[in-house]
Amino acid sequence: MSRTVPSEGAPAWRTTVTVGPAIGDAVQTAFDDLFASVAAFEVEEGGDWLIEGIDRNPPDTAQLNARLALVSAMIGTPLPAPMVEKIPPTDWLAATYQAFPPLRIGRFFIHGSHIEDAPPPGTIPLCIDAATAFGSGEHPTTEGCLRALDRLSRRRRFRRILDMGCGTGILSFAAAQLFHAPVLAADIDPESIRVTRINARINKLSDRITAVVSNGYASRVVAEHGPYDLIVANILARPLMSMAADLRRHLAPGGVAILAGLLDRQAPQVLAAHRLQRLTLADKIPIRGWPTLILG
């Protein structure tokens, strides 16, 4: 199904679900990459959240329902069925841009290509448009990783960096800018690699970013570029646990790993899997129920 933003004057499809404030972020992950535009809105202050996806084609309800069922099982809370409606023509490009205002996260200034103003002084600009891959900065897992990178950069430098599950490439670009070092961006999804390469060119970082399709650590390129003194993996709890041994094998002695994509209640399991690989928790960044773990 196409992930192209509906053109001006074309009808589109809107899919929504309303959930409690504590689980809005978790439910939004089910919508991510299924729609051209995904946004979350607070219905009333301190109350429910409306999660909205817009696309020019009818949604893949089977895939969305499967994702919502998985989220429901993870958080232990039943979720309402999504509502789907066909909506009249409008300027969807402008609507999509409005849903992605610039973000200030630590030293990073994350913005779409529609933002023409100069970045605030002293910030590190990252240009990321809403796309078909995950990672434009607004989700707590991405924010947590950006804050972890910023925090680590104040203490040490890294020379070999791996971004496992790179999505749009935003974390690769952040690391490349902070450490002025080459970064290998890997993802199982070829579309993510395509988007990462485009974004690398937009951010003038093609000389520092190598993007490859890889099922976890299986790619020969991943092995050849290692061992890494920094590995960032913003995926999900189960893949993080299953790949703990692979992460350890590709991490240089004294290296650091940043892990995200897990809920608070999953953190003990993820930590236990990595403790078996002789990695211990050095720091933790909690953001709205989604902790980012820094291991060493």
KEKOL-483058 format. One record per atom (N, C-alpha, C): residue in one letter; x, y, z; residue number from 0; atom name. Coordinates in steps of 0.05 Angstrom, whole numbers, plus 5000, padded with zeros to 4 digits. Layout:
% KEKOL-483058
residu/c1/c2/c3/num/atome
A/X/Y/Z/NUM/CA
...
END
This chain:
% KEKOL-483058
residu/c1/c2/c3/num/atome
M/5017/4976/5000/0/N
M/5000/5000/5000/0/CA
M/5017/5025/5000/0/C
S/5010/5045/4985/1/N
S/5026/5069/4983/1/CA
S/5027/5084/5009/1/C
R/5050/5097/5015/2/N
R/5052/5114/5038/2/CA
R/5056/5143/5030/2/C
T/5046/5150/5006/3/N
T/5049/5177/4996/3/CA
T/5028/5195/5009/3/C
V/5036/5219/5017/4/N
V/5017/5238/5029/4/CA
V/4997/5245/5007/4/C
P/4971/5245/5013/5/N
P/4951/5252/4993/5/CA
P/4956/5279/4981/5/C
S/4953/5281/4955/6/N
S/4958/5307/4942/6/CA
S/4935/5326/4947/6/C
E/4941/5352/4943/7/N
E/4920/5372/4947/7/CA
E/4897/5367/4929/7/C
G/4873/5368/4941/8/N
G/4848/5365/4925/8/CA
G/4840/5336/4922/8/C
A/4855/5317/4933/9/N
A/4849/5288/4931/9/CA
A/4835/5279/4957/9/C
P/4815/5261/4955/10/N
P/4803/5250/4979/10/CA
P/4823/5232/4994/10/C
A/4818/5226/5019/11/N
A/4836/5210/5034/11/CA
A/4820/5194/5055/11/C
W/4835/5177/5069/12/N
W/4823/5160/5090/12/CA
W/4835/5167/5117/12/C
R/4818/5169/5137/13/N
R/4826/5176/5164/13/CA
R/4819/5153/5183/13/C
T/4839/5144/5198/14/N
T/4835/5122/5217/14/CA
T/4842/5133/5245/14/C
T/4824/5129/5264/15/N
T/4829/5140/5291/15/CA
T/4822/5119/5312/15/C
V/4835/5123/5335/16/N
V/4828/5107/5359/16/CA
V/4833/5125/5383/16/C
T/4815/5125/5402/17/N
T/4817/5142/5426/17/CA
T/4823/5124/5450/17/C
V/4845/5131/5465/18/N
V/4854/5115/5487/18/CA
V/4862/5133/5510/18/C
G/4866/5120/5533/19/N
G/4874/5135/5557/19/CA
G/4901/5147/5555/19/C
P/4907/5168/5571/20/N
P/4933/5183/5568/20/CA
P/4957/5166/5574/20/C
A/4955/5145/5590/21/N
A/4978/5129/5598/21/CA
A/4987/5111/5576/21/C
I/4970/5105/5556/22/N
I/4978/5086/5535/22/CA
I/4978/5098/5507/22/C
G/4975/5125/5506/23/N
G/4975/5137/5479/23/CA
G/5000/5132/5463/23/C
D/5023/5134/5476/24/N
D/5049/5130/5461/24/CA
D/5051/5101/5451/24/C
A/5042/5082/5468/25/N
A/5043/5054/5460/25/CA
A/5025/5048/5436/25/C
V/5001/5060/5436/26/N
V/4983/5055/5414/26/CA
V/4993/5069/5389/26/C
Q/5006/5092/5392/27/N
Q/5016/5106/5368/27/CA
Q/5036/5089/5353/27/C
T/5051/5072/5367/28/N
T/5071/5055/5353/28/CA
T/5057/5036/5334/28/C
A/5032/5028/5339/29/N
A/5017/5010/5321/29/CA
A/5010/5024/5295/29/C
F/5007/5051/5296/30/N
F/5000/5066/5272/30/CA
F/5025/5073/5256/30/C
D/5048/5075/5269/31/N
D/5073/5084/5256/31/CA
D/5079/5067/5232/31/C
D/5085/5079/5209/32/N
D/5093/5069/5183/32/CA
D/5071/5055/5168/32/C
L/5046/5056/5178/33/N
L/5023/5045/5163/33/CA
L/5009/5067/5148/33/C
F/5015/5093/5155/34/N
F/5000/5115/5143/34/CA
F/5020/5136/5134/34/C
A/5011/5153/5115/35/N
A/5028/5175/5106/35/CA
A/5033/5195/5128/35/C
S/5013/5200/5145/36/N
S/5015/5219/5167/36/CA
S/5003/5206/5192/36/C
V/5018/5207/5214/37/N
V/5008/5197/5240/37/CA
V/5012/5219/5260/37/C
A/4991/5224/5276/38/N
A/4992/5245/5296/38/CA
A/4976/5236/5321/38/C
A/4983/5248/5344/39/N
A/4968/5243/5369/39/CA
A/4959/5270/5380/39/C
F/4934/5271/5389/40/N
F/4922/5295/5400/40/CA
F/4910/5290/5427/40/C
E/4914/5308/5446/41/N
E/4901/5306/5472/41/CA
E/4872/5317/5469/41/C
V/4853/5300/5474/42/N
V/4825/5308/5470/42/CA
V/4818/5330/5490/42/C
E/4826/5327/5515/43/N
E/4823/5347/5535/43/CA
E/4847/5345/5554/43/C
E/4854/5367/5567/44/N
E/4878/5367/5583/44/CA
E/4876/5346/5605/44/C
G/4896/5329/5605/45/N
G/4897/5307/5625/45/CA
G/4879/5284/5619/45/C
G/4865/5285/5596/46/N
G/4846/5264/5589/46/CA
G/4855/5246/5567/46/C
D/4836/5235/5552/47/N
D/4842/5215/5531/47/CA
D/4858/5228/5508/47/C
W/4871/5210/5493/48/N
W/4886/5218/5469/48/CA
W/4873/5206/5444/48/C
L/4873/5221/5423/49/N
L/4864/5212/5397/49/CA
L/4888/5206/5380/49/C
I/4891/5181/5371/50/N
I/4913/5174/5353/50/CA
I/4901/5173/5325/50/C
E/4914/5187/5306/51/N
E/4902/5190/5279/51/CA
E/4923/5183/5258/51/C
G/4913/5168/5238/52/N
G/4930/5161/5214/52/CA
G/4915/5170/5189/52/C
I/4929/5183/5171/53/N
I/4916/5192/5146/53/CA
I/4932/5181/5122/53/C
D/4918/5171/5102/54/N
D/4931/5161/5078/54/CA
D/4912/5165/5055/54/C
R/4922/5164/5030/55/N
R/4905/5168/5007/55/CA
R/4890/5142/5000/55/C
N/4899/5119/5011/56/N
N/4886/5094/5006/56/CA
N/4872/5084/5031/56/C
P/4852/5066/5029/57/N
P/4840/5054/5053/57/CA
P/4862/5040/5069/57/C
P/4859/5039/5095/58/N
P/4880/5027/5112/58/CA
P/4880/4997/5110/58/C
D/4903/4985/5116/59/N
D/4905/4956/5118/59/CA
D/4895/4949/5147/59/C
T/4869/4946/5149/60/N
T/4857/4942/5176/60/CA
T/4867/4916/5189/60/C
A/4872/4895/5173/61/N
A/4881/4870/5185/61/CA
A/4908/4874/5198/61/C
Q/4926/4888/5185/62/N
Q/4953/4892/5197/62/CA
Q/4951/4911/5221/62/C
L/4934/4932/5219/63/N
L/4931/4950/5241/63/CA
L/4919/4936/5265/63/C
N/4898/4920/5261/64/N
N/4886/4905/5283/64/CA
N/4905/4886/5296/64/C
A/4922/4873/5279/65/N
A/4942/4855/5291/65/CA
A/4962/4870/5308/65/C
R/4970/4893/5299/66/N
R/4988/4909/5315/66/CA
R/4975/4919/5341/66/C
L/4950/4928/5339/67/N
L/4936/4937/5363/67/CA
L/4932/4914/5383/67/C
A/4928/4890/5373/68/N
A/4925/4866/5390/68/CA
A/4951/4860/5404/68/C
L/4974/4864/5390/69/N
L/5000/4860/5403/69/CA
L/5005/4881/5424/69/C
V/4998/4906/5419/70/N
V/5001/4927/5439/70/CA
V/4984/4921/5463/70/C
S/4959/4913/5458/71/N
S/4940/4906/5479/71/CA
S/4951/4885/5497/71/C
A/4963/4864/5485/72/N
A/4975/4842/5501/72/CA
A/4999/4852/5517/72/C
M/5015/4870/5505/73/N
M/5039/4881/5518/73/CA
M/5032/4897/5543/73/C
I/5011/4914/5540/74/N
I/5004/4932/5562/74/CA
I/4982/4921/5581/74/C
G/4971/4898/5573/75/N
G/4951/4886/5589/75/CA
G/4924/4901/5591/75/C
T/4918/4916/5570/76/N
T/4894/4932/5570/76/CA
T/4879/4929/5543/76/C
P/4853/4922/5544/77/N
P/4838/4920/5518/77/CA
P/4836/4947/5505/77/C
L/4837/4947/5478/78/N
L/4836/4972/5463/78/CA
L/4811/4973/5446/78/C
P/4800/4997/5441/79/N
P/4777/4999/5424/79/CA
P/4784/4994/5395/79/C
A/4765/4986/5379/80/N
A/4769/4982/5350/80/CA
A/4774/5009/5337/80/C
P/4792/5011/5318/81/N
P/4796/5036/5304/81/CA
P/4772/5043/5286/81/C
M/4768/5069/5284/82/N
M/4747/5080/5267/82/CA
M/4759/5089/5240/82/C
V/4747/5082/5218/83/N
V/4757/5088/5191/83/CA
V/4736/5104/5176/83/C
E/4744/5127/5165/84/N
E/4725/5143/5149/84/CA
E/4739/5156/5125/84/C
K/4724/5159/5104/85/N
K/4734/5173/5080/85/CA
K/4728/5202/5084/85/C
I/4748/5219/5079/86/N
I/4745/5247/5084/86/CA
I/4749/5264/5059/86/C
P/4737/5287/5058/87/N
P/4738/5303/5033/87/CA
P/4765/5314/5027/87/C
P/4769/5324/5002/88/N
P/4795/5335/4994/88/CA
P/4803/5359/5012/88/C
T/4829/5361/5016/89/N
T/4841/5384/5031/89/CA
T/4870/5385/5024/89/C
D/4884/5404/5035/90/N
D/4913/5407/5030/90/CA
D/4927/5389/5050/90/C
W/4931/5364/5042/91/N
W/4943/5344/5061/91/CA
W/4972/5350/5065/91/C
L/4986/5361/5047/92/N
L/5014/5367/5051/92/CA
L/5017/5387/5074/92/C
A/5001/5408/5073/93/N
A/5002/5428/5095/93/CA
A/4993/5415/5122/93/C
A/4973/5398/5121/94/N
A/4964/5385/5145/94/CA
A/4985/5367/5157/94/C
T/5000/5353/5140/95/N
T/5021/5335/5149/95/CA
T/5043/5352/5162/95/C
Y/5051/5374/5149/96/N
Y/5072/5391/5160/96/CA
Y/5064/5402/5187/96/C
Q/5038/5410/5189/97/N
Q/5029/5421/5215/97/CA
Q/5031/5401/5237/97/C
A/5028/5375/5230/98/N
A/5029/5354/5250/98/CA
A/5058/5348/5259/98/C
F/5078/5359/5245/99/N
F/5105/5354/5252/99/CA
F/5120/5381/5255/99/C
P/5114/5395/5277/100/N
P/5129/5420/5282/100/CA
P/5158/5414/5291/100/C
P/5175/5433/5290/101/N
P/5203/5428/5299/101/CA
P/5204/5419/5328/101/C
L/5224/5403/5334/102/N
L/5228/5392/5361/102/CA
L/5255/5401/5372/102/C
R/5257/5408/5397/103/N
R/5282/5413/5410/103/CA
R/5286/5391/5430/103/C
I/5306/5374/5426/104/N
I/5312/5352/5444/104/CA
I/5342/5354/5451/104/C
G/5348/5362/5475/105/N
G/5376/5366/5483/105/CA
G/5388/5388/5465/105/C
R/5410/5381/5452/106/N
R/5423/5400/5434/106/CA
R/5412/5398/5406/106/C
F/5394/5378/5401/107/N
F/5385/5374/5374/107/CA
F/5360/5391/5367/107/C
F/5360/5401/5343/108/N
F/5337/5415/5332/108/CA
F/5327/5399/5308/108/C
I/5305/5385/5312/109/N
I/5295/5367/5291/109/CA
I/5272/5380/5276/109/C
H/5274/5381/5250/110/N
H/5254/5396/5235/110/CA
H/5250/5383/5208/110/C
G/5227/5389/5195/111/N
G/5222/5380/5168/111/CA
G/5233/5399/5148/111/C
S/5233/5391/5123/112/N
S/5245/5408/5102/112/CA
S/5228/5433/5097/112/C
H/5203/5433/5108/113/N
H/5186/5457/5104/113/CA
H/5194/5480/5123/113/C
I/5211/5474/5142/114/N
I/5220/5495/5161/114/CA
I/5244/5510/5148/114/C
E/5240/5535/5142/115/N
E/5261/5550/5128/115/CA
E/5276/5569/5147/115/C
D/5267/5573/5171/116/N
D/5281/5590/5190/116/CA
D/5308/5577/5198/116/C
A/5327/5594/5205/117/N
A/5353/5584/5214/117/CA
A/5349/5569/5241/117/C
P/5364/5548/5246/118/N
P/5362/5534/5272/118/CA
P/5371/5552/5295/118/C
P/5361/5548/5319/119/N
P/5369/5564/5342/119/CA
P/5399/5562/5346/119/C
P/5412/5583/5354/120/N
P/5441/5583/5359/120/CA
P/5449/5561/5378/120/C
G/5471/5547/5372/121/N
G/5482/5527/5390/121/CA
G/5469/5500/5388/121/C
T/5450/5497/5369/122/N
T/5436/5471/5366/122/CA
T/5449/5455/5343/122/C
I/5443/5429/5342/123/N
I/5451/5412/5321/123/CA
I/5427/5405/5304/123/C
P/5424/5417/5280/124/N
P/5400/5413/5264/124/CA
P/5399/5385/5251/124/C
L/5376/5372/5251/125/N
L/5372/5347/5237/125/CA
L/5346/5350/5221/125/C
C/5348/5347/5195/126/N
C/5324/5350/5177/126/CA
C/5313/5322/5172/126/C
I/5289/5318/5183/127/N
I/5275/5292/5179/127/CA
I/5246/5298/5173/127/C
D/5237/5289/5149/128/N
D/5209/5292/5141/128/CA
D/5193/5268/5150/128/C
A/5167/5271/5154/129/N
A/5149/5249/5158/129/CA
A/5152/5230/5135/129/C
A/5157/5204/5140/130/N
A/5164/5186/5118/130/CA
A/5153/5158/5124/130/C
T/5162/5139/5108/131/N
T/5152/5112/5110/131/CA
T/5167/5095/5130/131/C
A/5187/5107/5143/132/N
A/5203/5093/5163/132/CA
A/5200/5106/5190/132/C
F/5205/5091/5211/133/N
F/5201/5101/5238/133/CA
F/5224/5119/5247/133/C
G/5217/5142/5260/134/N
G/5237/5158/5272/134/CA
G/5238/5187/5263/134/C
S/5220/5203/5274/135/N
S/5222/5232/5268/135/CA
S/5225/5248/5293/135/C
G/5231/5234/5315/136/N
G/5238/5248/5340/136/CA
G/5216/5251/5360/136/C
E/5190/5248/5352/137/N
E/5168/5254/5370/137/CA
E/5162/5231/5389/137/C
H/5171/5206/5383/138/N
H/5165/5184/5400/138/CA
H/5184/5183/5423/138/C
P/5175/5175/5447/139/N
P/5193/5175/5471/139/CA
P/5218/5157/5467/139/C
T/5216/5136/5451/140/N
T/5240/5119/5447/140/CA
T/5262/5134/5431/140/C
T/5253/5148/5410/141/N
T/5273/5164/5395/141/CA
T/5284/5187/5412/141/C
E/5266/5200/5426/142/N
E/5276/5222/5443/142/CA
E/5296/5211/5464/142/C
G/5289/5188/5476/143/N
G/5307/5177/5496/143/CA
G/5335/5171/5485/143/C
C/5336/5160/5460/144/N
C/5362/5154/5448/144/CA
C/5377/5180/5442/144/C
L/5363/5200/5432/145/N
L/5376/5226/5427/145/CA
L/5388/5238/5452/145/C
R/5373/5236/5474/146/N
R/5383/5247/5499/146/CA
R/5406/5230/5510/146/C
A/5405/5204/5505/147/N
A/5427/5187/5514/147/CA
A/5453/5194/5498/147/C
L/5450/5197/5472/148/N
L/5473/5205/5455/148/CA
L/5485/5232/5464/148/C
D/5467/5251/5469/149/N
D/5476/5277/5478/149/CA
D/5491/5275/5505/149/C
R/5480/5259/5523/150/N
R/5492/5255/5550/150/CA
R/5520/5242/5547/150/C
L/5521/5221/5531/151/N
L/5547/5207/5528/151/CA
L/5568/5224/5515/151/C
S/5560/5242/5496/152/N
S/5579/5258/5482/152/CA
S/5594/5278/5500/152/C
R/5583/5283/5523/153/N
R/5595/5301/5542/153/CA
R/5617/5287/5559/153/C
R/5618/5260/5557/154/N
R/5636/5245/5573/154/CA
R/5658/5231/5557/154/C
R/5652/5223/5532/155/N
R/5672/5208/5517/155/CA
R/5667/5210/5487/155/C
R/5686/5200/5471/156/N
R/5683/5200/5442/156/CA
R/5681/5171/5433/156/C
F/5667/5167/5410/157/N
F/5665/5141/5398/157/CA
F/5674/5142/5369/157/C
R/5688/5121/5360/158/N
R/5699/5121/5333/158/CA
R/5686/5101/5314/158/C
R/5673/5080/5325/159/N
R/5659/5061/5308/159/CA
R/5631/5057/5320/159/C
I/5611/5065/5304/160/N
I/5584/5066/5314/160/CA
I/5565/5050/5296/160/C
L/5547/5035/5309/161/N
L/5527/5019/5295/161/CA
L/5499/5028/5304/161/C
D/5482/5035/5285/162/N
D/5454/5041/5291/162/CA
D/5437/5017/5281/162/C
M/5430/4999/5299/163/N
M/5415/4975/5292/163/CA
M/5385/4980/5293/163/C
G/5372/4977/5270/164/N
G/5344/4984/5267/164/CA
G/5341/5014/5263/164/C
C/5353/5024/5242/165/N
C/5358/5053/5239/165/CA
C/5333/5069/5231/165/C
G/5312/5056/5220/166/N
G/5288/5072/5213/166/CA
G/5294/5093/5192/166/C
T/5289/5118/5200/167/N
T/5295/5141/5182/167/CA
T/5324/5149/5182/167/C
G/5339/5138/5200/168/N
G/5368/5145/5203/168/CA
G/5373/5167/5222/168/C
I/5353/5177/5236/169/N
I/5356/5200/5254/169/CA
I/5378/5196/5275/169/C
L/5379/5172/5287/170/N
L/5399/5167/5308/170/CA
L/5427/5165/5295/170/C
S/5429/5154/5271/171/N
S/5454/5153/5257/171/CA
S/5465/5181/5252/171/C
F/5447/5199/5244/172/N
F/5456/5226/5237/172/CA
F/5464/5241/5263/172/C
A/5448/5236/5285/173/N
A/5455/5249/5310/173/CA
A/5483/5240/5320/173/C
A/5488/5214/5318/174/N
A/5514/5204/5327/174/CA
A/5537/5215/5309/174/C
A/5532/5215/5283/175/N
A/5553/5225/5264/175/CA
A/5559/5254/5270/175/C
Q/5539/5270/5276/176/N
Q/5543/5298/5282/176/CA
Q/5557/5302/5308/176/C
L/5550/5287/5328/177/N
L/5561/5290/5355/177/CA
L/5591/5282/5356/177/C
F/5597/5259/5343/178/N
F/5623/5247/5347/178/CA
F/5641/5250/5322/178/C
H/5630/5262/5301/179/N
H/5646/5265/5276/179/CA
H/5659/5239/5268/179/C
A/5643/5218/5269/180/N
A/5653/5191/5264/180/CA
A/5635/5177/5244/180/C
P/5646/5156/5230/181/N
P/5628/5141/5212/181/CA
P/5608/5124/5227/181/C
V/5585/5121/5215/182/N
V/5563/5105/5228/182/CA
V/5553/5085/5207/182/C
L/5550/5060/5216/183/N
L/5536/5040/5200/183/CA
L/5507/5039/5209/183/C
A/5489/5044/5190/184/N
A/5460/5043/5196/184/CA
A/5449/5017/5184/184/C
A/5436/5000/5200/185/N
A/5426/4975/5191/185/CA
A/5397/4972/5198/185/C
D/5382/4959/5180/186/N
D/5353/4955/5185/186/CA
D/5344/4931/5169/186/C
I/5325/4915/5179/187/N
I/5315/4893/5164/187/CA
I/5297/4901/5141/187/C
D/5286/4926/5143/188/N
D/5267/4936/5123/188/CA
D/5282/4952/5101/188/C
P/5281/4942/5076/189/N
P/5294/4957/5054/189/CA
P/5284/4986/5051/189/C
E/5259/4991/5057/190/N
E/5248/5018/5055/190/CA
E/5262/5037/5075/190/C
S/5268/5026/5099/191/N
S/5282/5043/5118/191/CA
S/5310/5050/5108/191/C
I/5323/5032/5094/192/N
I/5350/5038/5084/192/CA
I/5348/5058/5061/192/C
R/5327/5056/5044/193/N
R/5323/5076/5023/193/CA
R/5319/5104/5035/193/C
V/5302/5106/5056/194/N
V/5296/5131/5069/194/CA
V/5321/5142/5083/194/C
T/5336/5124/5096/195/N
T/5361/5133/5110/195/CA
T/5380/5145/5090/195/C
R/5384/5133/5067/196/N
R/5403/5144/5047/196/CA
R/5394/5171/5036/196/C
I/5368/5174/5032/197/N
I/5357/5200/5023/197/CA
I/5362/5221/5045/197/C
N/5356/5214/5070/198/N
N/5359/5233/5091/198/CA
N/5389/5240/5096/198/C
A/5406/5220/5092/199/N
A/5435/5226/5095/199/CA
A/5444/5247/5075/199/C
R/5433/5245/5050/200/N
R/5440/5266/5030/200/CA
R/5429/5293/5038/200/C
I/5404/5293/5048/201/N
I/5392/5318/5056/201/CA
I/5408/5332/5078/201/C
N/5418/5316/5097/202/N
N/5433/5326/5119/202/CA
N/5463/5329/5114/202/C
K/5470/5324/5088/203/N
K/5499/5326/5080/203/CA
K/5517/5308/5097/203/C
L/5507/5284/5101/204/N
L/5522/5265/5117/204/CA
L/5528/5239/5102/204/C
S/5525/5238/5076/205/N
S/5529/5214/5061/205/CA
S/5557/5203/5064/205/C
D/5577/5221/5069/206/N
D/5604/5211/5071/206/CA
D/5609/5197/5098/206/C
R/5591/5201/5117/207/N
R/5595/5188/5144/207/CA
R/5576/5164/5148/207/C
I/5555/5162/5132/208/N
I/5534/5142/5137/208/CA
I/5536/5120/5116/208/C
T/5538/5095/5125/209/N
T/5535/5072/5108/209/CA
T/5509/5057/5116/209/C
A/5490/5054/5098/210/N
A/5464/5042/5105/210/CA
A/5461/5015/5091/210/C
V/5455/4994/5106/211/N
V/5453/4967/5094/211/CA
V/5428/4952/5105/211/C
V/5417/4936/5088/212/N
V/5396/4918/5097/212/CA
V/5408/4895/5112/212/C
S/5398/4890/5136/213/N
S/5410/4868/5152/213/CA
S/5388/4857/5170/213/C
N/5386/4830/5171/214/N
N/5369/4817/5190/214/CA
N/5384/4815/5216/214/C
G/5380/4834/5234/215/N
G/5396/4836/5258/215/CA
G/5425/4840/5251/215/C
Y/5443/4824/5262/216/N
Y/5472/4826/5258/216/CA
Y/5482/4808/5236/216/C
A/5464/4796/5220/217/N
A/5471/4775/5201/217/CA
A/5487/4785/5177/217/C
S/5485/4811/5171/218/N
S/5498/4821/5147/218/CA
S/5529/4820/5149/218/C
R/5542/4812/5128/219/N
R/5571/4811/5127/219/CA
R/5582/4839/5132/219/C
V/5569/4859/5122/220/N
V/5578/4887/5126/220/CA
V/5579/4894/5155/220/C
V/5559/4885/5170/221/N
V/5558/4891/5199/221/CA
V/5582/4879/5213/221/C
A/5589/4855/5205/222/N
A/5613/4842/5217/222/CA
A/5638/4856/5209/222/C
E/5640/4864/5184/223/N
E/5665/4876/5174/223/CA
E/5670/4904/5186/223/C
H/5650/4918/5193/224/N
H/5654/4945/5204/224/CA
H/5659/4945/5234/224/C
G/5655/4923/5247/225/N
G/5659/4921/5276/225/CA
G/5687/4914/5283/225/C
P/5693/4911/5309/226/N
P/5674/4915/5331/226/CA
P/5668/4945/5336/226/C
Y/5646/4950/5349/227/N
Y/5636/4977/5353/227/CA
Y/5640/4986/5382/227/C
D/5649/5011/5385/228/N
D/5650/5021/5413/228/CA
D/5624/5034/5422/228/C
L/5605/5037/5403/229/N
L/5578/5046/5409/229/CA
L/5558/5033/5391/229/C
I/5538/5020/5403/230/N
I/5515/5008/5388/230/CA
I/5490/5020/5399/230/C
V/5473/5030/5381/231/N
V/5447/5040/5388/231/CA
V/5426/5022/5375/231/C
A/5407/5012/5391/232/N
A/5387/4994/5381/232/CA
A/5360/5003/5392/232/C
N/5344/5017/5376/233/N
N/5317/5025/5383/233/CA
N/5298/5007/5368/233/C
I/5291/4985/5379/234/N
I/5275/4965/5365/234/CA
I/5250/4958/5382/234/C
L/5248/4934/5392/235/N
L/5227/4926/5411/235/CA
L/5240/4907/5431/235/C
A/5226/4902/5453/236/N
A/5237/4887/5475/236/CA
A/5246/4858/5466/236/C
R/5228/4844/5452/237/N
R/5235/4816/5445/237/CA
R/5259/4814/5427/237/C
P/5261/4830/5405/238/N
P/5285/4829/5388/238/CA
P/5310/4837/5404/238/C
L/5307/4857/5422/239/N
L/5331/4865/5438/239/CA
L/5341/4841/5454/239/C
M/5322/4826/5466/240/N
M/5331/4803/5483/240/CA
M/5343/4781/5466/240/C
S/5330/4776/5443/241/N
S/5340/4754/5426/241/CA
S/5367/4760/5413/241/C
M/5374/4786/5410/242/N
M/5399/4794/5398/242/CA
M/5420/4802/5418/242/C
A/5415/4797/5444/243/N
A/5434/4806/5464/243/CA
A/5462/4793/5460/243/C
A/5463/4768/5454/244/N
A/5489/4754/5449/244/CA
A/5503/4766/5425/244/C
D/5488/4771/5404/245/N
D/5499/4783/5380/245/CA
D/5510/4811/5385/245/C
L/5495/4826/5401/246/N
L/5505/4853/5408/246/CA
L/5532/4851/5423/246/C
R/5533/4833/5442/247/N
R/5558/4830/5458/247/CA
R/5581/4822/5440/247/C
R/5577/4804/5420/248/N
R/5599/4796/5403/248/CA
R/5609/4818/5385/248/C
H/5591/4838/5379/249/N
H/5599/4859/5361/249/CA
H/5607/4885/5376/249/C
L/5606/4884/5402/250/N
L/5613/4907/5418/250/CA
L/5642/4905/5427/250/C
A/5658/4926/5422/251/N
A/5686/4926/5430/251/CA
A/5689/4926/5460/251/C
P/5711/4916/5471/252/N
P/5716/4918/5500/252/CA
P/5714/4947/5509/252/C
G/5698/4951/5530/253/N
G/5694/4978/5540/253/CA
G/5673/4994/5525/253/C
G/5660/4980/5506/254/N
G/5639/4994/5490/254/CA
G/5614/4999/5505/254/C
V/5596/5015/5493/255/N
V/5571/5023/5505/255/CA
V/5548/5016/5486/255/C
A/5526/5007/5498/256/N
A/5502/5002/5482/256/CA
A/5479/5019/5492/256/C
I/5464/5030/5474/257/N
I/5439/5045/5481/257/CA
I/5416/5029/5470/257/C
L/5398/5021/5488/258/N
L/5375/5004/5481/258/CA
L/5349/5018/5486/258/C
A/5330/5016/5467/259/N
A/5304/5029/5470/259/CA
A/5283/5014/5454/259/C
G/5258/5021/5458/260/N
G/5236/5007/5445/260/CA
G/5221/4989/5464/260/C
L/5227/4992/5490/261/N
L/5215/4975/5510/261/CA
L/5198/4992/5530/261/C
L/5178/4980/5541/262/N
L/5162/4992/5562/262/CA
L/5175/4988/5589/262/C
D/5166/5004/5609/263/N
D/5178/5002/5636/263/CA
D/5177/4974/5646/263/C
R/5155/4960/5642/264/N
R/5152/4933/5654/264/CA
R/5169/4913/5640/264/C
Q/5179/4919/5616/265/N
Q/5197/4901/5601/265/CA
Q/5226/4905/5607/265/C
A/5233/4927/5621/266/N
A/5261/4933/5626/266/CA
A/5276/4911/5641/266/C
P/5264/4899/5663/267/N
P/5278/4878/5677/267/CA
P/5286/4855/5660/267/C
Q/5268/4847/5641/268/N
Q/5274/4824/5624/268/CA
Q/5296/4831/5604/268/C
V/5295/4855/5593/269/N
V/5316/4864/5574/269/CA
V/5343/4865/5588/269/C
L/5343/4876/5612/270/N
L/5368/4878/5628/270/CA
L/5379/4851/5635/270/C
A/5361/4832/5642/271/N
A/5370/4805/5649/271/CA
A/5383/4792/5626/271/C
A/5372/4795/5602/272/N
A/5384/4782/5578/272/CA
A/5411/4793/5573/272/C
H/5416/4818/5578/273/N
H/5442/4830/5573/273/CA
H/5462/4826/5596/273/C
R/5451/4822/5620/274/N
R/5469/4815/5643/274/CA
R/5482/4788/5637/274/C
L/5467/4770/5625/275/N
L/5478/4744/5618/275/CA
L/5502/4747/5599/275/C
Q/5503/4770/5585/276/N
Q/5525/4775/5566/276/CA
Q/5546/4794/5579/276/C
R/5545/4795/5606/277/N
R/5564/4811/5622/277/CA
R/5563/4841/5616/277/C
L/5538/4850/5610/278/N
L/5534/4879/5606/278/CA
L/5516/4889/5629/278/C
T/5523/4912/5640/279/N
T/5509/4922/5663/279/CA
T/5497/4949/5658/279/C
L/5477/4957/5673/280/N
L/5463/4982/5669/280/CA
L/5481/5005/5680/280/C
A/5487/5024/5662/281/N
A/5503/5047/5671/281/CA
A/5486/5072/5675/281/C
D/5463/5074/5660/282/N
D/5446/5097/5662/282/CA
D/5419/5090/5651/282/C
K/5399/5106/5658/283/N
K/5372/5101/5648/283/CA
K/5358/5127/5645/283/C
I/5344/5130/5622/284/N
I/5329/5155/5616/284/CA
I/5300/5148/5612/284/C
P/5283/5153/5632/285/N
P/5254/5146/5630/285/CA
P/5239/5169/5617/285/C
I/5223/5162/5597/286/N
I/5206/5183/5584/286/CA
I/5178/5171/5579/286/C
R/5159/5180/5595/287/N
R/5131/5172/5591/287/CA
R/5127/5142/5588/287/C
G/5139/5127/5606/288/N
G/5135/5098/5606/288/CA
G/5153/5083/5587/288/C
W/5170/5096/5573/289/N
W/5188/5083/5554/289/CA
W/5217/5089/5562/289/C
P/5230/5071/5577/290/N
P/5257/5077/5586/290/CA
P/5278/5071/5564/290/C
T/5299/5088/5564/291/N
T/5323/5083/5547/291/CA
T/5345/5074/5566/291/C
L/5357/5051/5560/292/N
L/5378/5039/5576/292/CA
L/5405/5043/5564/292/C
I/5424/5051/5581/293/N
I/5452/5054/5572/293/CA
I/5468/5033/5587/293/C
L/5479/5014/5571/294/N
L/5494/4991/5583/294/CA
L/5523/4993/5576/294/C
G/5539/4983/5594/295/N
G/5568/4982/5590/295/CA
G/5581/4958/5602/295/C
END
